[in-house]
Amino acid sequence: MKEDLRKKMKKLEEVQKVDRVKERDFFLKNTHKAMSIGRQGRVQVEDIVFLIRKDPRKFARVKDLLTMNEELKRARKAFDEANYGS
């Protein structure tokens, strides 16, 4: 039974390594594409959104993260104003 668990853990580690490599490759490929779309040599949020616009799942996730980022900015600003004045 212990040996079976070890085999499963090893298999899981291998799958996770493959996933990390795929994620890294995806990130690098799209970063290079984004750098060529907008201002040369710079990656902007709009460029990433443009690249993933046809993938509903990724687009929704990015949209959620951007919305959450804006909400956090507003909350920080309100907190700072309440505690430190403006």
Backbone as CSV, one residue per row, in Angstrom:
resi,resn,N_x,N_y,N_z,CA_x,CA_y,CA_z,C_x,C_y,C_z
1,MET,0.811,-1.189,0.000,0.000,0.000,0.000,0.858,1.259,0.000
2,LYS,1.945,1.246,0.767,2.850,2.392,0.798,3.470,2.635,-0.574
3,GLU,3.839,1.546,-1.227,4.450,1.646,-2.556,3.461,2.240,-3.557
4,ASP,2.207,1.852,-3.453,1.165,2.368,-4.335,1.002,3.879,-4.148
5,LEU,1.041,4.311,-2.891,0.928,5.734,-2.593,2.128,6.496,-3.158
6,ARG,3.307,5.924,-3.033,4.514,6.561,-3.579,4.418,6.723,-5.092
7,LYS,3.919,5.687,-5.762,3.764,5.758,-7.217,2.782,6.856,-7.599
8,LYS,1.692,6.946,-6.855,0.690,7.981,-7.136,1.264,9.373,-6.903
9,MET,2.034,9.527,-5.833,2.645,10.822,-5.535,3.650,11.205,-6.605
10,LYS,4.435,10.243,-7.059,5.415,10.513,-8.114,4.711,10.921,-9.402
11,LYS,3.636,10.227,-9.737,2.862,10.554,-10.936,2.283,11.963,-10.827
12,LEU,1.755,12.323,-9.659,1.209,13.655,-9.434,2.284,14.722,-9.611
13,GLU,3.471,14.476,-9.079,4.574,15.417,-9.229,4.931,15.619,-10.695
14,GLU,4.944,14.539,-11.453,5.258,14.634,-12.883,4.203,15.449,-13.619
15,VAL,2.935,15.221,-13.285,1.842,15.969,-13.913,1.959,17.454,-13.570
16,GLN,2.276,17.751,-12.319,2.419,19.143,-11.903,3.579,19.817,-12.625
17,LYS,4.682,19.100,-12.840,5.812,19.661,-13.570,5.415,19.985,-15.004
18,VAL,4.700,19.089,-15.635,4.245,19.312,-17.009,3.321,20.524,-17.053
19,ASP,2.432,20.637,-16.090,1.521,21.782,-16.030,2.291,23.094,-15.884
20,ARG,3.309,23.107,-15.028,4.112,24.318,-14.843,4.846,24.695,-16.121
21,VAL,5.355,23.711,-16.828,6.054,23.977,-18.089,5.073,24.554,-19.117
22,LYS,3.882,23.968,-19.186,2.866,24.473,-20.120,2.464,25.899,-19.769
23,GLU,2.285,26.167,-18.482,1.929,27.517,-18.051,3.036,28.506,-18.403
24,ARG,4.275,28.114,-18.146,5.403,28.993,-18.466,5.480,29.274,-19.955
25,ASP,5.315,28.223,-20.762,5.349,28.402,-22.215,4.216,29.306,-22.689
26,PHE,3.015,29.106,-22.133,1.870,29.954,-22.474,2.165,31.405,-22.115
27,PHE,2.691,31.610,-20.919,2.995,32.957,-20.456,4.040,33.624,-21.342
28,LEU,5.117,32.911,-21.635,6.175,33.488,-22.472,5.681,33.800,-23.884
29,LYS,4.951,32.856,-24.471,4.439,33.059,-25.825,3.540,34.290,-25.890
30,ASN,2.637,34.402,-24.945,1.703,35.513,-24.960,2.340,36.829,-24.551
31,THR,3.353,36.771,-23.719,4.074,37.996,-23.379,4.775,38.546,-24.611
32,HIS,5.406,37.664,-25.376,6.082,38.108,-26.603,5.078,38.662,-27.612
33,LYS,3.926,38.013,-27.720,2.885,38.515,-28.623,2.403,39.891,-28.170
34,ALA,2.168,40.032,-26.863,1.677,41.304,-26.325,2.690,42.420,-26.552
35,MET,3.970,42.081,-26.452,5.005,43.088,-26.675,5.023,43.562,-28.120
36,SER,4.576,42.724,-29.033,4.594,43.125,-30.441,3.300,43.819,-30.864
37,ILE,2.254,43.726,-30.052,0.970,44.335,-30.416,0.960,45.831,-30.151
38,GLY,1.216,46.200,-28.928,1.106,47.609,-28.531,2.422,48.331,-28.706
39,ARG,2.763,49.092,-27.697,4.041,49.801,-27.724,5.162,48.775,-27.694
40,GLN,6.081,48.928,-28.586,7.168,47.962,-28.706,7.940,47.836,-27.399
41,GLY,8.141,46.595,-26.977,8.942,46.322,-25.793,8.221,46.500,-24.476
42,ARG,6.915,46.769,-24.521,6.150,46.945,-23.284,4.911,46.074,-23.329
43,VAL,4.562,45.526,-22.198,3.341,44.738,-22.093,2.338,45.562,-21.292
44,GLN,1.171,45.761,-21.883,0.117,46.499,-21.199,-1.088,45.589,-21.015
45,VAL,-1.890,45.911,-20.030,-3.056,45.097,-19.713,-3.952,44.938,-20.946
46,GLU,-4.153,46.009,-21.667,-5.024,45.973,-22.840,-4.522,44.972,-23.882
47,ASP,-3.225,44.836,-23.998,-2.648,43.894,-24.969,-2.957,42.451,-24.572
48,ILE,-2.848,42.160,-23.286,-3.162,40.812,-22.796,-4.647,40.520,-23.008
49,VAL,-5.498,41.482,-22.674,-6.943,41.303,-22.852,-7.254,41.052,-24.327
50,PHE,-6.592,41.785,-25.192,-6.800,41.599,-26.628,-6.430,40.180,-27.058
51,LEU,-5.337,39.658,-26.543,-4.878,38.324,-26.929,-5.817,37.211,-26.461
52,ILE,-6.442,37.385,-25.318,-7.269,36.302,-24.774,-8.760,36.521,-25.010
53,ARG,-9.118,37.522,-25.758,-10.530,37.886,-25.926,-11.387,36.758,-26.484
54,LYS,-10.816,35.830,-27.225,-11.598,34.749,-27.836,-11.698,33.506,-26.958
55,ASP,-11.017,33.521,-25.823,-11.094,32.405,-24.881,-11.968,32.850,-23.712
56,PRO,-13.259,32.463,-23.717,-14.193,32.979,-22.712,-13.759,32.736,-21.263
57,ARG,-13.176,31.593,-21.010,-12.768,31.264,-19.638,-11.637,32.176,-19.158
58,LYS,-10.620,32.343,-19.968,-9.491,33.198,-19.599,-9.920,34.666,-19.549
59,PHE,-10.753,35.056,-20.514,-11.218,36.439,-20.559,-12.017,36.774,-19.295
60,ALA,-12.899,35.869,-18.892,-13.703,36.091,-17.684,-12.809,36.184,-16.451
61,ARG,-11.801,35.336,-16.375,-10.893,35.351,-15.223,-10.122,36.659,-15.167
62,VAL,-9.607,37.105,-16.296,-8.857,38.360,-16.326,-9.781,39.530,-15.974
63,LYS,-10.984,39.505,-16.497,-11.946,40.565,-16.195,-12.239,40.602,-14.691
64,ASP,-12.435,39.433,-14.078,-12.662,39.362,-12.634,-11.472,39.905,-11.851
65,LEU,-10.270,39.528,-12.259,-9.074,39.995,-11.559,-8.893,41.503,-11.692
66,LEU,-9.170,42.041,-12.870,-9.053,43.484,-13.064,-10.092,44.235,-12.235
67,THR,-11.302,43.705,-12.172,-12.353,44.321,-11.360,-11.966,44.291,-9.885
68,MET,-11.460,43.144,-9.438,-11.034,43.006,-8.050,-9.890,43.976,-7.742
69,ASN,-8.980,44.157,-8.668,-7.871,45.078,-8.487,-8.385,46.511,-8.305
70,GLU,-9.354,46.906,-9.116,-9.923,48.248,-8.995,-10.637,48.424,-7.653
71,GLU,-11.358,47.404,-7.226,-12.042,47.464,-5.931,-11.044,47.600,-4.785
72,LEU,-9.948,46.872,-4.870,-8.911,46.979,-3.831,-8.275,48.365,-3.825
73,LYS,-8.050,48.939,-4.992,-7.488,50.294,-5.065,-8.418,51.293,-4.389
74,ARG,-9.727,51.183,-4.689,-10.695,52.104,-4.085,-10.761,51.904,-2.566
75,ALA,-10.713,50.669,-2.123,-10.768,50.382,-0.689,-9.531,50.929,0.023
76,ARG,-8.357,50.766,-0.584,-7.124,51.304,0.013,-7.191,52.820,0.116
77,LYS,-7.686,53.436,-0.965,-7.781,54.896,-0.985,-8.728,55.375,0.106
78,ALA,-9.880,54.724,0.222,-10.846,55.102,1.256,-10.261,54.892,2.650
79,PHE,-9.548,53.808,2.836,-8.917,53.523,4.126,-7.883,54.589,4.466
80,ASP,-7.035,54.913,3.489,-6.009,55.922,3.718,-6.625,57.278,4.034
81,GLU,-7.673,57.645,3.305,-8.327,58.925,3.542,-8.970,58.958,4.920
82,ALA,-9.575,57.838,5.331,-10.222,57.776,6.643,-9.204,57.855,7.780
83,ASN,-8.060,57.233,7.589,-7.061,57.160,8.662,-6.050,58.289,8.637
84,TYR,-5.726,58.777,7.471,-4.642,59.772,7.368,-5.089,61.104,6.794
85,GLY,-6.338,61.194,6.388,-6.818,62.431,5.773,-6.245,62.567,4.379
86,SER,-6.766,63.487,3.609,-6.208,63.643,2.253,-5.551,64.932,2.039
